[in-house]
Amino acid sequence: MLVLALFVSKSAWAGGFTVSSIGGVTTNNLQVSKFWHTSLKPVFRGVALPGADITITIDGTAFQIAADSSGDWVFTPTADLTAGEHQVVLTSGGSTQTITLTTGSVGSDLGGWSNASSSALPASGVAWPTVLILSIGGLGVVLGLKYRNAKVLS
């Protein structure tokens, strides 16, 4: 499967369309639901099927663009957006992505984001696989210690 993906064009594996960057900041082709940018006129870039129509609606005003023959598309708002929150809806080929875009200076409230002074890593995943592996290993040690002098009768 991996080898096949290497030979498929970017427009085919895009599967509809993606937003690859907003204002020059990459989205890593993930569907983001909130995005902050200091520019009042951020450039949206992405990939769609070659020649596909993309509708970008910002606060109820729709703009229509088309992907080029390589599937790349670029959109820059015609006028500066006001500082604050904007509802951005991107639609192409039956797929829709909605983003709450906040433009202007970034305040101190980023919805849970902060400049932490600690170097601790955030918790992720679940603990049960680690607990299970450690328990099995611990059981092996206990059994090994208990039966280390045992002799096998044949």
Phi, psi and omega in degrees: 000319180296318180297320179297320181296331180292336183258000180269139181292158183299329181289329180287318181277354174291334172070009184157276172195158175223156171258115184267335175202154175229121180061030179084359179259123184292146174258000185057029181058025175266152176278107179267144179255339177226140181212136177246138177209140183283338180287142176271358180221063183289142179270127177262132177230149178192189181229137177219183174294145181306129179077001182293146174275137177236128176255126178244117181248122179243115180051041176090351178261121185265141176233138181248128175227170178230145175288149179282186184293343176267352182095356180283144175221151180221137177222130173239128178305145183290333179224161177300141173278154175287154177294135180131195184276141178224140176268117180244123179240122179249132183225136175199135175056034179085356177259145181228139174231129180247131182231134169268111183257123175254122182248161180098192182294141182274123179281187182278343182262101180252032176062047178103348178275145177207165173271092182282137178274349181275153178259015182291143177276147178288151177289146177209158178074200180238156186269340189300323179297321179294316180298318180298312181297317179295323179295315179297317178297318178297319178298320178298319178295313181299313179295323179296319178291322183291319186254020184292333179258007181288147179248144179273126177270133179242000000 
